[in-house]
Amino acid sequence: MKKRRRSKFKTFFVLFIIFCALAMFQNHFQKQSSPHIVENDPFTDVKKYTPIIHDELAKYQLESHTDTLIALMQQESRGKGGDPMQASESAGLAPNTINDPKQSIQAGVKHFQSVLTYGNQKKVDFPTIIQAYNMGRGYVDYVAQHGGKHSEALAKEFSLLRVKEKPNIYTCGGDKNNFRYPYCYGDFTYSTKVAKNMELLVDSIPVNSSEKTPGGAY
């Protein structure tokens, strides 16, 4: 009787080990098959606006830039608030005047289309156009006069020019510990941050895997 019990126990133990091994293998295979799925997607709030962004860009035949605008919105607001594109000022309004996400996206896409068209006319690179979303079309002119390629050094120079024009406005809130100080007009790291968002977006759940950013800059 004891031998039979031991035999049954050994058989059960071997089957249990095989079952565990198969379960681990299946779990590993599922993870390998879905490399883009992340548990805490930082773009969750922004991606809910994907259809609106895409449709608004399509009005200008720019829907291929949907991912670019998602990365821009991520930098501006992470998809929060009534003005997720932070487009009030580009629309000629006071900051945070817009309180309707759809209106914000419409204004933001219009501003992007404007700096993109102007940037292409001036033959500057795509990072300059992204930086101009933050600093305005004047930055496109400045870069065009200085080689046509964006750099944080040029963005700092341009920022200082604007600060000198209106020193009482562009003060970084009087905070000298602000990383932008004394370059308090815009954010000289803006284009770099948007580029990083684009990299992170690739590693998150795909928004639209068929989209490609023209020029391969981002």
Phi, psi and omega per residue, in radians:
M1 nan -0.740 -3.134
K2 -1.091 -0.683 -3.134
K3 -1.123 -0.683 3.132
R4 -1.133 -0.723 3.121
R5 -1.104 -0.744 3.106
R6 -1.107 -0.694 3.132
S7 -1.105 -0.778 3.110
K8 -1.115 -0.691 3.141
F9 -1.109 -0.763 3.136
K10 -1.101 -0.740 3.122
T11 -1.076 -0.785 3.121
F12 -1.090 -0.742 -3.117
F13 -1.100 -0.767 3.132
V14 -1.103 -0.760 3.119
L15 -1.103 -0.674 3.118
F16 -1.101 -0.750 3.123
I17 -1.107 -0.751 3.127
I18 -1.102 -0.729 3.124
F19 -1.064 -0.798 3.135
C20 -1.088 -0.717 -3.137
A21 -1.118 -0.730 3.122
L22 -1.145 -0.679 3.131
A23 -1.127 -0.746 3.123
M24 -1.142 -0.702 3.135
F25 -1.114 -0.766 3.141
Q26 -1.111 -0.730 3.125
N27 -1.098 -0.743 3.120
H28 -1.120 -0.725 -3.123
F29 -1.121 -0.704 3.136
Q30 -1.121 -0.685 3.116
K31 -1.159 -0.698 3.132
Q32 -1.187 -0.533 -3.113
S33 -1.367 -0.306 -3.109
S34 -2.223 1.129 -3.054
P35 -1.219 -0.325 -3.051
H36 -1.559 -0.200 -3.079
I37 -1.419 2.189 3.119
V38 -2.097 2.576 -3.076
E39 -1.211 -0.759 -3.114
N40 -2.039 1.494 -3.099
D41 -1.304 2.003 -3.122
P42 -1.199 -0.202 -3.099
F43 -1.751 0.196 -3.065
T44 -0.955 -0.864 -3.083
D45 -1.208 -0.578 -3.135
V46 -1.290 -0.704 -3.050
K47 -1.125 -0.368 3.119
K48 -1.164 -0.302 3.118
Y49 -1.643 0.060 -3.082
T50 -0.932 -0.851 -3.130
P51 -1.043 -0.725 -3.129
I52 -1.166 -0.778 3.126
I53 -1.046 -0.817 -3.123
H54 -1.054 -0.828 -3.098
D55 -1.153 -0.646 3.136
E56 -1.197 -0.732 3.090
L57 -1.116 -0.594 -3.122
A58 -1.079 -0.456 3.106
K59 -1.103 -0.416 3.133
Y60 -1.904 0.194 -3.050
Q61 1.011 0.672 -3.102
L62 -2.122 0.398 -3.081
E63 -1.082 -0.325 3.093
S64 -1.165 -0.228 3.127
H65 -1.681 0.298 -3.122
T66 -0.987 -0.827 3.131
D67 -1.073 -0.625 3.121
T68 -1.080 -0.772 -3.137
L69 -1.213 -0.537 3.056
I70 -1.130 -0.744 3.110
A71 -1.145 -0.642 3.090
L72 -1.130 -0.821 3.136
M73 -1.089 -0.665 3.100
Q74 -1.019 -0.710 3.138
Q75 -1.250 -0.656 -3.082
E76 -1.256 -0.749 -2.975
S77 -2.620 -0.119 -3.008
R78 1.021 0.450 3.092
G79 1.414 0.232 -3.086
K80 -1.695 2.735 2.973
G81 1.409 3.096 -3.108
G82 -1.449 -0.198 3.115
D83 -2.240 1.156 -3.031
P84 -1.095 -0.378 3.081
M85 -1.610 -0.002 -3.102
Q86 0.813 0.915 -3.000
A87 -1.801 0.077 -3.092
S88 -1.010 -0.848 -3.088
E89 -1.178 -0.647 3.125
S90 -1.165 -0.385 3.094
A91 -1.573 0.109 3.108
G92 1.452 0.326 -3.124
L93 -1.923 2.954 3.066
A94 -1.205 2.685 3.141
P95 -0.911 2.394 3.077
N96 1.094 0.395 3.070
T97 -1.212 -0.754 3.118
I98 -1.161 2.321 -3.135
N99 -2.306 0.467 3.132
D100 -2.308 1.968 -3.086
P101 -0.900 -0.685 3.141
K102 -1.129 -0.756 3.095
Q103 -1.118 -0.668 3.109
S104 -1.076 -0.764 -3.139
I105 -1.166 -0.711 3.103
Q106 -1.037 -0.808 -3.140
A107 -1.192 -0.690 -3.140
G108 -1.146 -0.741 3.111
V109 -1.149 -0.705 3.104
K110 -1.073 -0.725 3.124
H111 -1.154 -0.759 3.119
F112 -1.069 -0.784 3.126
Q113 -1.051 -0.652 -3.136
S114 -1.147 -0.852 -3.115
V115 -1.251 -0.532 3.097
L116 -1.157 -0.825 3.132
T117 -1.089 -0.790 -3.125
Y118 -1.154 -0.716 3.133
G119 -1.104 -0.707 3.100
N120 -1.142 -0.657 3.104
Q121 -1.111 -0.665 -3.113
K122 -1.504 -0.060 3.085
K123 1.050 0.746 3.042
V124 -1.681 2.891 -3.128
D125 -1.378 2.929 -3.052
F126 -1.136 -0.678 3.076
P127 -1.000 -0.547 3.073
T128 -1.120 -0.719 -3.137
I129 -1.115 -0.722 3.100
I130 -1.115 -0.758 3.116
Q131 -1.107 -0.589 -3.138
A132 -1.211 -0.406 3.038
Y133 -1.055 -0.584 -3.139
N134 -1.529 -0.679 -3.010
M135 -1.838 -0.137 3.107
G136 1.629 2.978 -3.080
R137 -1.118 -0.403 3.108
G138 -1.033 -0.526 3.127
Y139 -1.194 -0.590 3.088
V140 -1.055 -0.802 3.119
D141 -1.049 -0.755 -3.088
Y142 -1.110 -0.783 -3.140
V143 -1.177 -0.684 3.126
A144 -1.034 -0.569 3.134
Q145 -1.434 -0.146 -3.081
H146 -2.242 0.782 3.013
G147 1.794 -0.272 3.058
G148 1.482 0.017 -3.121
K149 -2.158 2.300 -3.135
H150 -1.181 2.544 2.940
S151 -2.644 2.738 3.117
E152 -1.143 -0.489 3.102
A153 -1.115 -0.769 3.111
L154 -1.161 -0.664 3.120
A155 -1.111 -0.656 3.088
K156 -1.134 -0.773 3.135
E157 -1.045 -0.815 -3.131
F158 -1.108 -0.718 3.123
S159 -1.045 -0.787 3.141
L160 -1.082 -0.632 3.097
L161 -1.062 -0.742 3.137
R162 -1.229 -0.630 3.114
V163 -1.115 -0.720 3.138
K164 -1.155 -0.539 3.102
E165 -1.222 -0.664 -3.104
K166 -2.382 1.208 -3.060
P167 -1.127 -0.380 -3.127
N168 -1.494 -0.190 -3.123
I169 -1.747 -0.844 -3.075
Y170 -1.646 1.496 -3.042
T171 -2.110 0.060 -3.028
C172 0.994 0.541 3.139
G173 1.178 0.322 -3.130
G174 1.335 0.136 -3.107
D175 -1.644 1.812 -3.139
K176 -1.297 -0.170 3.077
N177 -1.547 -0.099 3.071
N178 -1.089 2.318 -3.062
F179 -1.036 -0.395 -3.114
R180 -1.419 -0.379 -3.039
Y181 -1.057 2.341 0.044
P182 -1.613 0.270 -3.128
Y183 -1.554 1.219 -2.915
C184 -1.558 0.001 3.028
Y185 -1.618 2.018 -3.130
G186 1.221 -2.889 3.121
D187 -2.224 1.893 -3.061
F188 -1.145 -0.224 3.121
T189 -1.717 0.119 -2.995
Y190 -1.009 -0.889 -3.107
S191 -1.073 -0.681 3.110
T192 -1.095 -0.723 -3.127
K193 -1.180 -0.693 3.118
V194 -1.156 -0.683 3.091
A195 -1.057 -0.700 3.110
K196 -1.139 -0.687 3.095
N197 -1.059 -0.664 3.126
M198 -1.117 -0.692 3.101
E199 -1.118 -0.765 3.135
L200 -1.162 -0.591 -3.140
L201 -1.106 -0.638 3.105
V202 -1.092 -0.600 -3.106
D203 -1.475 -0.146 3.115
S204 -1.642 -3.084 3.125
I205 -1.073 2.177 -3.060
P206 -0.960 2.363 3.054
V207 -1.361 -0.872 3.078
N208 -2.778 1.713 -3.004
S209 -1.113 -0.257 -3.105
S210 -1.485 -0.185 -3.079
E211 -1.425 2.503 3.084
K212 -2.340 2.423 3.107
T213 -1.447 2.175 -3.129
P214 -0.983 2.464 3.079
G215 1.489 -0.255 3.105
G216 1.123 0.327 -3.098
A217 -1.281 -0.543 -3.120
Y218 -2.284 nan nan
